[in-house]
Amino acid sequence: MKTLNDYMKMSYRMEIVEDKDEGGYVVSYPDLPGCITCGKTIEDAVVNAVDAKKAWIEAALEEGIEIHEPDNLEDYLQMSSTFLHC
């Protein structure tokens, strides 16, 4: 069984979106459902995202919830490239 440290070392894809209504930035991890946070600056949002990722994984481990490993980056880039060429 993987530990918190094992999961924290994995490169989960992070999505950062500017919140034009409220200001700041919203960050989520698509492979970790519900793992979302925000910050006034991109830097703050990323720091908060790492904390949110850790808390999400800790809670999932405690509750016995399955934690998916990150999508393969090459598969994601290939998929993104396919959409760009449509």
Distance bins in CASP14 RR format, pairs under 12 A and 6 or more apart:
PFRMAT RR
TARGET T0000
AUTHOR 0000-0000-0000
RMODE 2
METHOD distances of the structure
MODEL  1
1 7 0 0 0 0 0 1 0 0 0 0 0
1 61 0 0 0 0 1 0 0 0 0 0 0
1 64 0 0 0 0 1 0 0 0 0 0 0
1 66 0 0 0 0 0 1 0 0 0 0 0
1 67 0 0 0 0 0 1 0 0 0 0 0
2 8 0 0 0 0 0 1 0 0 0 0 0
2 9 0 0 0 0 1 0 0 0 0 0 0
2 10 0 0 0 0 1 0 0 0 0 0 0
2 57 0 0 0 0 1 0 0 0 0 0 0
2 60 0 0 0 0 0 1 0 0 0 0 0
2 61 0 0 0 0 1 0 0 0 0 0 0
2 66 0 0 0 0 0 1 0 0 0 0 0
2 67 1 0 0 1 0 0 0 0 0 0 0
2 68 0 0 0 0 0 1 0 0 0 0 0
2 69 0 0 0 0 1 0 0 0 0 0 0
3 9 0 0 0 0 1 0 0 0 0 0 0
3 10 0 0 0 0 0 1 0 0 0 0 0
3 57 0 0 0 0 1 0 0 0 0 0 0
3 58 0 0 0 0 0 1 0 0 0 0 0
3 61 0 0 0 0 1 0 0 0 0 0 0
3 67 0 0 0 0 0 1 0 0 0 0 0
4 10 0 0 0 0 0 1 0 0 0 0 0
4 53 0 0 0 0 0 1 0 0 0 0 0
4 54 1 0 0 1 0 0 0 0 0 0 0
4 55 0 0 0 0 0 1 0 0 0 0 0
4 56 0 0 0 0 0 1 0 0 0 0 0
4 57 1 0 1 0 0 0 0 0 0 0 0
4 58 1 0 1 0 0 0 0 0 0 0 0
4 59 0 0 0 0 0 1 0 0 0 0 0
4 60 0 0 0 0 1 0 0 0 0 0 0
4 61 1 0 0 1 0 0 0 0 0 0 0
4 62 0 0 0 0 0 1 0 0 0 0 0
4 67 0 0 0 0 1 0 0 0 0 0 0
5 54 0 0 0 0 0 1 0 0 0 0 0
5 57 0 0 0 0 1 0 0 0 0 0 0
5 58 0 0 0 0 0 1 0 0 0 0 0
5 61 0 0 0 0 0 1 0 0 0 0 0
6 57 0 0 0 0 1 0 0 0 0 0 0
6 61 0 0 0 0 0 1 0 0 0 0 0
6 67 0 0 0 0 1 0 0 0 0 0 0
6 69 0 0 0 0 1 0 0 0 0 0 0
7 29 0 0 0 0 0 1 0 0 0 0 0
7 31 0 0 0 0 0 1 0 0 0 0 0
7 32 0 0 0 0 1 0 0 0 0 0 0
7 35 0 0 0 0 0 1 0 0 0 0 0
7 53 0 0 0 0 1 0 0 0 0 0 0
7 54 0 0 0 0 1 0 0 0 0 0 0
7 55 0 0 0 0 0 1 0 0 0 0 0
7 56 0 0 0 0 1 0 0 0 0 0 0
7 57 1 0 1 0 0 0 0 0 0 0 0
7 58 0 0 0 0 1 0 0 0 0 0 0
7 59 0 0 0 0 0 1 0 0 0 0 0
7 60 0 0 0 0 1 0 0 0 0 0 0
7 61 0 0 0 0 1 0 0 0 0 0 0
7 65 0 0 0 0 0 1 0 0 0 0 0
7 66 0 0 0 0 0 1 0 0 0 0 0
7 67 1 0 0 1 0 0 0 0 0 0 0
7 68 0 0 0 0 0 1 0 0 0 0 0
7 69 0 0 0 0 1 0 0 0 0 0 0
7 70 0 0 0 0 1 0 0 0 0 0 0
8 29 0 0 0 0 0 1 0 0 0 0 0
8 32 0 0 0 0 0 1 0 0 0 0 0
8 50 0 0 0 0 1 0 0 0 0 0 0
8 51 0 0 0 0 0 1 0 0 0 0 0
8 52 0 0 0 0 0 1 0 0 0 0 0
8 53 1 0 0 1 0 0 0 0 0 0 0
8 54 1 0 0 1 0 0 0 0 0 0 0
8 55 0 0 0 0 0 1 0 0 0 0 0
8 56 0 0 0 0 0 1 0 0 0 0 0
8 57 1 0 0 1 0 0 0 0 0 0 0
8 58 0 0 0 0 1 0 0 0 0 0 0
8 61 0 0 0 0 0 1 0 0 0 0 0
8 67 0 0 0 0 0 1 0 0 0 0 0
8 70 0 0 0 0 0 1 0 0 0 0 0
9 53 0 0 0 0 0 1 0 0 0 0 0
9 54 0 0 0 0 0 1 0 0 0 0 0
9 57 0 0 0 0 0 1 0 0 0 0 0
9 69 0 0 0 0 0 1 0 0 0 0 0
9 70 0 0 0 0 0 1 0 0 0 0 0
10 29 0 0 0 0 0 1 0 0 0 0 0
10 31 0 0 0 0 1 0 0 0 0 0 0
10 32 0 0 0 0 0 1 0 0 0 0 0
10 53 0 0 0 0 1 0 0 0 0 0 0
10 57 0 0 0 0 1 0 0 0 0 0 0
10 67 0 0 0 0 1 0 0 0 0 0 0
10 68 0 0 0 0 0 1 0 0 0 0 0
10 69 1 0 0 1 0 0 0 0 0 0 0
10 70 1 0 1 0 0 0 0 0 0 0 0
10 71 0 0 0 0 0 1 0 0 0 0 0
10 72 0 0 0 0 0 1 0 0 0 0 0
10 73 0 0 0 0 0 1 0 0 0 0 0
11 29 0 0 0 0 0 1 0 0 0 0 0
11 31 0 0 0 0 0 1 0 0 0 0 0
11 53 0 0 0 0 0 1 0 0 0 0 0
11 69 0 0 0 0 0 1 0 0 0 0 0
11 70 1 0 1 0 0 0 0 0 0 0 0
11 71 0 0 0 0 1 0 0 0 0 0 0
11 72 0 0 0 0 0 1 0 0 0 0 0
11 73 1 0 0 1 0 0 0 0 0 0 0
11 74 0 0 0 0 0 1 0 0 0 0 0
11 76 0 0 0 0 0 1 0 0 0 0 0
12 27 0 0 0 0 0 1 0 0 0 0 0
12 28 0 0 0 0 0 1 0 0 0 0 0
12 29 1 0 1 0 0 0 0 0 0 0 0
12 30 0 0 0 0 1 0 0 0 0 0 0
12 31 1 0 1 0 0 0 0 0 0 0 0
12 32 1 0 0 1 0 0 0 0 0 0 0
12 33 0 0 0 0 0 1 0 0 0 0 0
12 35 0 0 0 0 1 0 0 0 0 0 0
12 49 0 0 0 0 1 0 0 0 0 0 0
12 50 0 0 0 0 0 1 0 0 0 0 0
12 52 0 0 0 0 0 1 0 0 0 0 0
12 53 1 0 0 1 0 0 0 0 0 0 0
12 54 0 0 0 0 0 1 0 0 0 0 0
12 56 0 0 0 0 1 0 0 0 0 0 0
12 57 0 0 0 0 1 0 0 0 0 0 0
12 67 0 0 0 0 0 1 0 0 0 0 0
12 68 0 0 0 0 1 0 0 0 0 0 0
12 69 0 0 0 0 1 0 0 0 0 0 0
12 70 1 0 1 0 0 0 0 0 0 0 0
12 71 0 0 0 0 1 0 0 0 0 0 0
12 72 0 0 0 0 0 1 0 0 0 0 0
12 73 0 0 0 0 0 1 0 0 0 0 0
12 76 0 0 0 0 0 1 0 0 0 0 0
13 27 0 0 0 0 0 1 0 0 0 0 0
13 28 0 0 0 0 1 0 0 0 0 0 0
13 29 1 0 0 1 0 0 0 0 0 0 0
13 30 1 0 1 0 0 0 0 0 0 0 0
13 31 1 0 0 1 0 0 0 0 0 0 0
13 32 0 0 0 0 1 0 0 0 0 0 0
13 35 0 0 0 0 0 1 0 0 0 0 0
13 49 0 0 0 0 0 1 0 0 0 0 0
13 53 0 0 0 0 0 1 0 0 0 0 0
13 68 0 0 0 0 0 1 0 0 0 0 0
13 69 0 0 0 0 0 1 0 0 0 0 0
13 70 1 0 0 1 0 0 0 0 0 0 0
13 71 1 0 0 1 0 0 0 0 0 0 0
13 72 0 0 0 0 0 1 0 0 0 0 0
13 73 1 0 0 1 0 0 0 0 0 0 0
13 75 0 0 0 0 0 1 0 0 0 0 0
13 76 1 0 0 1 0 0 0 0 0 0 0
13 77 0 0 0 0 0 1 0 0 0 0 0
13 79 0 0 0 0 0 1 0 0 0 0 0
13 80 0 0 0 0 0 1 0 0 0 0 0
14 25 0 0 0 0 0 1 0 0 0 0 0
14 26 0 0 0 0 0 1 0 0 0 0 0
14 27 1 0 1 0 0 0 0 0 0 0 0
14 28 1 0 0 1 0 0 0 0 0 0 0
14 29 1 0 1 0 0 0 0 0 0 0 0
14 30 0 0 0 0 1 0 0 0 0 0 0
14 31 0 0 0 0 1 0 0 0 0 0 0
14 32 0 0 0 0 1 0 0 0 0 0 0
14 35 0 0 0 0 1 0 0 0 0 0 0
14 36 0 0 0 0 0 1 0 0 0 0 0
14 37 0 0 0 0 0 1 0 0 0 0 0
14 42 0 0 0 0 0 1 0 0 0 0 0
14 45 0 0 0 0 1 0 0 0 0 0 0
14 46 1 0 0 1 0 0 0 0 0 0 0
14 47 0 0 0 0 0 1 0 0 0 0 0
14 48 0 0 0 0 0 1 0 0 0 0 0
14 49 1 0 1 0 0 0 0 0 0 0 0
14 50 0 0 0 0 1 0 0 0 0 0 0
14 52 0 0 0 0 0 1 0 0 0 0 0
14 53 0 0 0 0 1 0 0 0 0 0 0
14 70 0 0 0 0 0 1 0 0 0 0 0
14 73 0 0 0 0 0 1 0 0 0 0 0
15 25 0 0 0 0 0 1 0 0 0 0 0
15 26 0 0 0 0 1 0 0 0 0 0 0
15 27 1 0 0 1 0 0 0 0 0 0 0
15 28 1 0 1 0 0 0 0 0 0 0 0
15 29 1 0 0 1 0 0 0 0 0 0 0
15 30 1 0 0 1 0 0 0 0 0 0 0
15 31 0 0 0 0 0 1 0 0 0 0 0
15 32 0 0 0 0 0 1 0 0 0 0 0
15 34 0 0 0 0 0 1 0 0 0 0 0
15 35 0 0 0 0 0 1 0 0 0 0 0
15 36 0 0 0 0 1 0 0 0 0 0 0
15 37 0 0 0 0 0 1 0 0 0 0 0
15 45 0 0 0 0 0 1 0 0 0 0 0
15 46 0 0 0 0 0 1 0 0 0 0 0
15 49 0 0 0 0 1 0 0 0 0 0 0
15 76 0 0 0 0 0 1 0 0 0 0 0
16 24 0 0 0 0 0 1 0 0 0 0 0
16 25 1 0 1 0 0 0 0 0 0 0 0
16 26 1 0 0 1 0 0 0 0 0 0 0
16 27 1 0 1 0 0 0 0 0 0 0 0
16 28 0 0 0 0 1 0 0 0 0 0 0
16 29 0 0 0 0 0 1 0 0 0 0 0
16 30 0 0 0 0 0 1 0 0 0 0 0
16 36 0 0 0 0 0 1 0 0 0 0 0
16 37 0 0 0 0 0 1 0 0 0 0 0
16 38 0 0 0 0 1 0 0 0 0 0 0
16 39 0 0 0 0 1 0 0 0 0 0 0
16 41 0 0 0 0 0 1 0 0 0 0 0
16 42 1 0 0 1 0 0 0 0 0 0 0
16 43 0 0 0 0 0 1 0 0 0 0 0
16 44 0 0 0 0 0 1 0 0 0 0 0
16 45 1 0 0 1 0 0 0 0 0 0 0
16 46 1 0 0 1 0 0 0 0 0 0 0
16 48 0 0 0 0 0 1 0 0 0 0 0
16 49 0 0 0 0 1 0 0 0 0 0 0
17 23 0 0 0 0 0 1 0 0 0 0 0
17 24 0 0 0 0 1 0 0 0 0 0 0
17 25 1 0 0 1 0 0 0 0 0 0 0
17 26 1 0 1 0 0 0 0 0 0 0 0
17 27 1 0 0 1 0 0 0 0 0 0 0
17 28 1 0 0 1 0 0 0 0 0 0 0
17 30 0 0 0 0 0 1 0 0 0 0 0
17 36 0 0 0 0 0 1 0 0 0 0 0
17 37 0 0 0 0 0 1 0 0 0 0 0
17 38 0 0 0 0 1 0 0 0 0 0 0
17 39 0 0 0 0 0 1 0 0 0 0 0
17 42 0 0 0 0 0 1 0 0 0 0 0
17 45 0 0 0 0 1 0 0 0 0 0 0
17 49 0 0 0 0 0 1 0 0 0 0 0
18 24 1 0 0 1 0 0 0 0 0 0 0
18 25 1 0 1 0 0 0 0 0 0 0 0
18 26 1 0 0 1 0 0 0 0 0 0 0
18 27 0 0 0 0 0 1 0 0 0 0 0
18 38 0 0 0 0 0 1 0 0 0 0 0
18 39 0 0 0 0 0 1 0 0 0 0 0
18 40 0 0 0 0 0 1 0 0 0 0 0
18 41 0 0 0 0 0 1 0 0 0 0 0
18 42 0 0 0 0 1 0 0 0 0 0 0
18 45 0 0 0 0 1 0 0 0 0 0 0
19 25 1 0 0 1 0 0 0 0 0 0 0
19 26 1 0 1 0 0 0 0 0 0 0 0
19 27 0 0 0 0 0 1 0 0 0 0 0
19 28 0 0 0 0 0 1 0 0 0 0 0
19 36 0 0 0 0 0 1 0 0 0 0 0
19 37 0 0 0 0 0 1 0 0 0 0 0
19 38 1 0 0 1 0 0 0 0 0 0 0
19 39 0 0 0 0 1 0 0 0 0 0 0
19 40 0 0 0 0 1 0 0 0 0 0 0
19 41 0 0 0 0 0 1 0 0 0 0 0
19 42 0 0 0 0 0 1 0 0 0 0 0
19 45 0 0 0 0 1 0 0 0 0 0 0
20 26 0 0 0 0 0 1 0 0 0 0 0
21 38 0 0 0 0 0 1 0 0 0 0 0
22 38 0 0 0 0 1 0 0 0 0 0 0
22 39 0 0 0 0 0 1 0 0 0 0 0
22 40 0 0 0 0 0 1 0 0 0 0 0
23 38 0 0 0 0 1 0 0 0 0 0 0
23 39 0 0 0 0 1 0 0 0 0 0 0
23 40 1 0 0 1 0 0 0 0 0 0 0
23 41 0 0 0 0 0 1 0 0 0 0 0
23 42 0 0 0 0 0 1 0 0 0 0 0
23 44 0 0 0 0 0 1 0 0 0 0 0
23 45 0 0 0 0 0 1 0 0 0 0 0
24 37 0 0 0 0 0 1 0 0 0 0 0
24 38 1 0 0 1 0 0 0 0 0 0 0
24 39 1 0 1 0 0 0 0 0 0 0 0
24 40 1 0 1 0 0 0 0 0 0 0 0
24 41 1 0 0 1 0 0 0 0 0 0 0
24 42 0 0 0 0 1 0 0 0 0 0 0
24 43 0 0 0 0 0 1 0 0 0 0 0
24 44 0 0 0 0 1 0 0 0 0 0 0
24 45 1 0 0 1 0 0 0 0 0 0 0
24 48 0 0 0 0 0 1 0 0 0 0 0
25 36 0 0 0 0 0 1 0 0 0 0 0
25 37 0 0 0 0 1 0 0 0 0 0 0
25 38 1 0 0 1 0 0 0 0 0 0 0
25 39 1 0 1 0 0 0 0 0 0 0 0
25 40 1 0 0 1 0 0 0 0 0 0 0
25 41 1 0 0 1 0 0 0 0 0 0 0
25 42 1 0 1 0 0 0 0 0 0 0 0
25 43 0 0 0 0 1 0 0 0 0 0 0
25 44 1 0 0 1 0 0 0 0 0 0 0
25 45 1 0 1 0 0 0 0 0 0 0 0
25 46 0 0 0 0 1 0 0 0 0 0 0
25 47 0 0 0 0 0 1 0 0 0 0 0
25 48 0 0 0 0 1 0 0 0 0 0 0
25 49 0 0 0 0 1 0 0 0 0 0 0
26 34 0 0 0 0 0 1 0 0 0 0 0
26 35 0 0 0 0 0 1 0 0 0 0 0
26 36 1 0 0 1 0 0 0 0 0 0 0
26 37 1 0 0 1 0 0 0 0 0 0 0
26 38 1 0 1 0 0 0 0 0 0 0 0
26 39 1 0 0 1 0 0 0 0 0 0 0
26 40 0 0 0 0 0 1 0 0 0 0 0
26 42 0 0 0 0 0 1 0 0 0 0 0
26 44 0 0 0 0 0 1 0 0 0 0 0
26 45 1 0 0 1 0 0 0 0 0 0 0
26 46 0 0 0 0 0 1 0 0 0 0 0
26 48 0 0 0 0 0 1 0 0 0 0 0
26 49 0 0 0 0 1 0 0 0 0 0 0
26 52 0 0 0 0 0 1 0 0 0 0 0
27 34 0 0 0 0 0 1 0 0 0 0 0
27 35 0 0 0 0 1 0 0 0 0 0 0
27 36 1 0 0 1 0 0 0 0 0 0 0
27 37 1 0 1 0 0 0 0 0 0 0 0
27 38 1 0 0 1 0 0 0 0 0 0 0
27 39 1 0 0 1 0 0 0 0 0 0 0
27 41 0 0 0 0 0 1 0 0 0 0 0
27 42 0 0 0 0 1 0 0 0 0 0 0
27 43 0 0 0 0 0 1 0 0 0 0 0
27 44 0 0 0 0 1 0 0 0 0 0 0
27 45 1 0 1 0 0 0 0 0 0 0 0
27 46 1 0 0 1 0 0 0 0 0 0 0
27 47 0 0 0 0 1 0 0 0 0 0 0
27 48 1 0 0 1 0 0 0 0 0 0 0
27 49 1 0 1 0 0 0 0 0 0 0 0
27 50 0 0 0 0 1 0 0 0 0 0 0
27 51 0 0 0 0 0 1 0 0 0 0 0
27 52 1 0 0 1 0 0 0 0 0 0 0
27 53 0 0 0 0 1 0 0 0 0 0 0
28 34 1 0 0 1 0 0 0 0 0 0 0
28 35 1 0 0 1 0 0 0 0 0 0 0
28 36 1 0 1 0 0 0 0 0 0 0 0
28 37 1 0 0 1 0 0 0 0 0 0 0
28 38 0 0 0 0 1 0 0 0 0 0 0
28 45 0 0 0 0 0 1 0 0 0 0 0
28 46 0 0 0 0 0 1 0 0 0 0 0
28 48 0 0 0 0 0 1 0 0 0 0 0
28 49 0 0 0 0 1 0 0 0 0 0 0
28 52 0 0 0 0 1 0 0 0 0 0 0
28 53 0 0 0 0 0 1 0 0 0 0 0
28 56 0 0 0 0 0 1 0 0 0 0 0
29 35 1 0 1 0 0 0 0 0 0 0 0
29 36 1 0 0 1 0 0 0 0 0 0 0
29 37 0 0 0 0 1 0 0 0 0 0 0
29 46 0 0 0 0 0 1 0 0 0 0 0
29 49 1 0 0 1 0 0 0 0 0 0 0
29 50 0 0 0 0 0 1 0 0 0 0 0
29 52 0 0 0 0 1 0 0 0 0 0 0
29 53 1 0 0 1 0 0 0 0 0 0 0
29 54 0 0 0 0 0 1 0 0 0 0 0
29 55 0 0 0 0 0 1 0 0 0 0 0
29 56 1 0 0 1 0 0 0 0 0 0 0
29 57 0 0 0 0 1 0 0 0 0 0 0
29 60 0 0 0 0 0 1 0 0 0 0 0
29 67 0 0 0 0 0 1 0 0 0 0 0
29 68 0 0 0 0 0 1 0 0 0 0 0
29 70 0 0 0 0 1 0 0 0 0 0 0
29 71 0 0 0 0 0 1 0 0 0 0 0
30 36 0 0 0 0 0 1 0 0 0 0 0
30 68 0 0 0 0 1 0 0 0 0 0 0
30 70 0 0 0 0 1 0 0 0 0 0 0
30 71 1 0 0 1 0 0 0 0 0 0 0
30 76 0 0 0 0 1 0 0 0 0 0 0
31 53 0 0 0 0 0 1 0 0 0 0 0
31 56 0 0 0 0 0 1 0 0 0 0 0
31 57 0 0 0 0 0 1 0 0 0 0 0
31 60 0 0 0 0 0 1 0 0 0 0 0
31 66 0 0 0 0 0 1 0 0 0 0 0
31 67 0 0 0 0 1 0 0 0 0 0 0
31 68 1 0 1 0 0 0 0 0 0 0 0
31 69 1 0 0 1 0 0 0 0 0 0 0
31 70 1 0 1 0 0 0 0 0 0 0 0
31 71 1 0 0 1 0 0 0 0 0 0 0
31 72 0 0 0 0 0 1 0 0 0 0 0
31 73 0 0 0 0 0 1 0 0 0 0 0
31 76 0 0 0 0 0 1 0 0 0 0 0
32 49 0 0 0 0 0 1 0 0 0 0 0
32 52 0 0 0 0 1 0 0 0 0 0 0
32 53 1 0 0 1 0 0 0 0 0 0 0
32 54 0 0 0 0 0 1 0 0 0 0 0
32 55 0 0 0 0 0 1 0 0 0 0 0
32 56 1 0 1 0 0 0 0 0 0 0 0
32 57 1 0 0 1 0 0 0 0 0 0 0
32 58 0 0 0 0 0 1 0 0 0 0 0
32 59 0 0 0 0 0 1 0 0 0 0 0
32 60 0 0 0 0 1 0 0 0 0 0 0
32 65 0 0 0 0 0 1 0 0 0 0 0
32 66 0 0 0 0 0 1 0 0 0 0 0
32 67 1 0 0 1 0 0 0 0 0 0 0
32 68 1 0 0 1 0 0 0 0 0 0 0
32 69 0 0 0 0 0 1 0 0 0 0 0
32 70 0 0 0 0 1 0 0 0 0 0 0
32 71 0 0 0 0 0 1 0 0 0 0 0
33 56 0 0 0 0 1 0 0 0 0 0 0
33 60 0 0 0 0 1 0 0 0 0 0 0
33 65 0 0 0 0 1 0 0 0 0 0 0
33 66 0 0 0 0 0 1 0 0 0 0 0
33 67 0 0 0 0 0 1 0 0 0 0 0
33 68 0 0 0 0 1 0 0 0 0 0 0
34 52 0 0 0 0 1 0 0 0 0 0 0
34 53 0 0 0 0 0 1 0 0 0 0 0
34 55 0 0 0 0 0 1 0 0 0 0 0
34 56 1 0 0 1 0 0 0 0 0 0 0
34 59 0 0 0 0 0 1 0 0 0 0 0
34 60 0 0 0 0 0 1 0 0 0 0 0
34 65 0 0 0 0 0 1 0 0 0 0 0
35 48 0 0 0 0 0 1 0 0 0 0 0
35 49 0 0 0 0 1 0 0 0 0 0 0
35 50 0 0 0 0 0 1 0 0 0 0 0
35 51 0 0 0 0 0 1 0 0 0 0 0
35 52 1 0 1 0 0 0 0 0 0 0 0
35 53 1 0 0 1 0 0 0 0 0 0 0
35 54 0 0 0 0 1 0 0 0 0 0 0
35 55 0 0 0 0 1 0 0 0 0 0 0
35 56 1 0 1 0 0 0 0 0 0 0 0
35 57 0 0 0 0 1 0 0 0 0 0 0
35 58 0 0 0 0 0 1 0 0 0 0 0
35 59 0 0 0 0 1 0 0 0 0 0 0
35 60 0 0 0 0 1 0 0 0 0 0 0
35 65 0 0 0 0 0 1 0 0 0 0 0
35 67 0 0 0 0 0 1 0 0 0 0 0
35 68 0 0 0 0 0 1 0 0 0 0 0
36 45 0 0 0 0 0 1 0 0 0 0 0
36 48 0 0 0 0 1 0 0 0 0 0 0
36 49 0 0 0 0 1 0 0 0 0 0 0
36 52 1 0 0 1 0 0 0 0 0 0 0
36 53 0 0 0 0 0 1 0 0 0 0 0
36 55 0 0 0 0 0 1 0 0 0 0 0
36 56 0 0 0 0 1 0 0 0 0 0 0
37 44 0 0 0 0 1 0 0 0 0 0 0
37 45 1 0 0 1 0 0 0 0 0 0 0
37 46 0 0 0 0 1 0 0 0 0 0 0
37 47 0 0 0 0 1 0 0 0 0 0 0
37 48 1 0 1 0 0 0 0 0 0 0 0
37 49 1 0 1 0 0 0 0 0 0 0 0
37 50 0 0 0 0 1 0 0 0 0 0 0
37 51 1 0 0 1 0 0 0 0 0 0 0
37 52 1 0 1 0 0 0 0 0 0 0 0
37 53 0 0 0 0 1 0 0 0 0 0 0
37 54 0 0 0 0 0 1 0 0 0 0 0
37 55 0 0 0 0 1 0 0 0 0 0 0
37 56 0 0 0 0 1 0 0 0 0 0 0
38 44 0 0 0 0 1 0 0 0 0 0 0
38 45 1 0 1 0 0 0 0 0 0 0 0
38 46 0 0 0 0 0 1 0 0 0 0 0
38 47 0 0 0 0 0 1 0 0 0 0 0
38 48 1 0 0 1 0 0 0 0 0 0 0
38 49 0 0 0 0 1 0 0 0 0 0 0
38 51 0 0 0 0 0 1 0 0 0 0 0
38 52 0 0 0 0 1 0 0 0 0 0 0
39 45 1 0 1 0 0 0 0 0 0 0 0
39 46 0 0 0 0 1 0 0 0 0 0 0
39 47 0 0 0 0 1 0 0 0 0 0 0
39 48 1 0 1 0 0 0 0 0 0 0 0
39 49 0 0 0 0 1 0 0 0 0 0 0
39 51 0 0 0 0 0 1 0 0 0 0 0
39 52 0 0 0 0 0 1 0 0 0 0 0
40 46 0 0 0 0 0 1 0 0 0 0 0
40 47 0 0 0 0 0 1 0 0 0 0 0
40 48 0 0 0 0 1 0 0 0 0 0 0
41 47 0 0 0 0 1 0 0 0 0 0 0
41 48 0 0 0 0 0 1 0 0 0 0 0
42 48 0 0 0 0 0 1 0 0 0 0 0
42 49 0 0 0 0 0 1 0 0 0 0 0
43 49 0 0 0 0 0 1 0 0 0 0 0
43 50 0 0 0 0 0 1 0 0 0 0 0
44 50 0 0 0 0 0 1 0 0 0 0 0
44 51 0 0 0 0 0 1 0 0 0 0 0
45 51 0 0 0 0 0 1 0 0 0 0 0
45 52 0 0 0 0 1 0 0 0 0 0 0
46 52 0 0 0 0 0 1 0 0 0 0 0
46 53 0 0 0 0 0 1 0 0 0 0 0
47 53 0 0 0 0 0 1 0 0 0 0 0
47 54 0 0 0 0 0 1 0 0 0 0 0
48 54 0 0 0 0 0 1 0 0 0 0 0
48 55 0 0 0 0 0 1 0 0 0 0 0
49 55 0 0 0 0 0 1 0 0 0 0 0
49 56 0 0 0 0 0 1 0 0 0 0 0
50 56 0 0 0 0 0 1 0 0 0 0 0
50 57 0 0 0 0 0 1 0 0 0 0 0
51 57 0 0 0 0 0 1 0 0 0 0 0
51 58 0 0 0 0 0 1 0 0 0 0 0
52 58 0 0 0 0 0 1 0 0 0 0 0
52 59 0 0 0 0 0 1 0 0 0 0 0
53 59 0 0 0 0 0 1 0 0 0 0 0
53 60 0 0 0 0 0 1 0 0 0 0 0
53 67 0 0 0 0 0 1 0 0 0 0 0
53 70 0 0 0 0 0 1 0 0 0 0 0
54 60 0 0 0 0 0 1 0 0 0 0 0
54 61 0 0 0 0 0 1 0 0 0 0 0
55 61 0 0 0 0 0 1 0 0 0 0 0
55 62 0 0 0 0 0 1 0 0 0 0 0
56 62 0 0 0 0 0 1 0 0 0 0 0
56 63 0 0 0 0 0 1 0 0 0 0 0
56 65 0 0 0 0 1 0 0 0 0 0 0
56 67 0 0 0 0 1 0 0 0 0 0 0
56 68 0 0 0 0 0 1 0 0 0 0 0
57 63 0 0 0 0 0 1 0 0 0 0 0
57 64 0 0 0 0 0 1 0 0 0 0 0
57 65 0 0 0 0 1 0 0 0 0 0 0
57 66 0 0 0 0 0 1 0 0 0 0 0
57 67 1 0 0 1 0 0 0 0 0 0 0
57 68 0 0 0 0 0 1 0 0 0 0 0
57 69 0 0 0 0 0 1 0 0 0 0 0
57 70 0 0 0 0 0 1 0 0 0 0 0
58 64 0 0 0 0 0 1 0 0 0 0 0
58 65 0 0 0 0 0 1 0 0 0 0 0
58 67 0 0 0 0 0 1 0 0 0 0 0
59 65 1 0 0 1 0 0 0 0 0 0 0
59 67 0 0 0 0 0 1 0 0 0 0 0
60 66 1 0 0 1 0 0 0 0 0 0 0
60 67 1 0 1 0 0 0 0 0 0 0 0
60 68 0 0 0 0 1 0 0 0 0 0 0
61 67 1 0 0 1 0 0 0 0 0 0 0
70 76 0 0 0 0 1 0 0 0 0 0 0
71 77 0 0 0 0 0 1 0 0 0 0 0
71 78 0 0 0 0 0 1 0 0 0 0 0
71 79 0 0 0 0 1 0 0 0 0 0 0
71 80 0 0 0 0 0 1 0 0 0 0 0
72 78 0 0 0 0 1 0 0 0 0 0 0
72 79 0 0 0 0 0 1 0 0 0 0 0
73 79 0 0 0 0 0 1 0 0 0 0 0
73 80 0 0 0 0 0 1 0 0 0 0 0
74 80 0 0 0 0 0 1 0 0 0 0 0
74 81 0 0 0 0 0 1 0 0 0 0 0
75 81 0 0 0 0 0 1 0 0 0 0 0
75 82 0 0 0 0 0 1 0 0 0 0 0
76 82 0 0 0 0 0 1 0 0 0 0 0
76 83 0 0 0 0 0 1 0 0 0 0 0
77 83 0 0 0 0 0 1 0 0 0 0 0
77 84 0 0 0 0 0 1 0 0 0 0 0
78 84 0 0 0 0 0 1 0 0 0 0 0
78 85 0 0 0 0 0 1 0 0 0 0 0
79 85 0 0 0 0 0 1 0 0 0 0 0
79 86 0 0 0 0 0 1 0 0 0 0 0
80 86 0 0 0 0 0 1 0 0 0 0 0
END
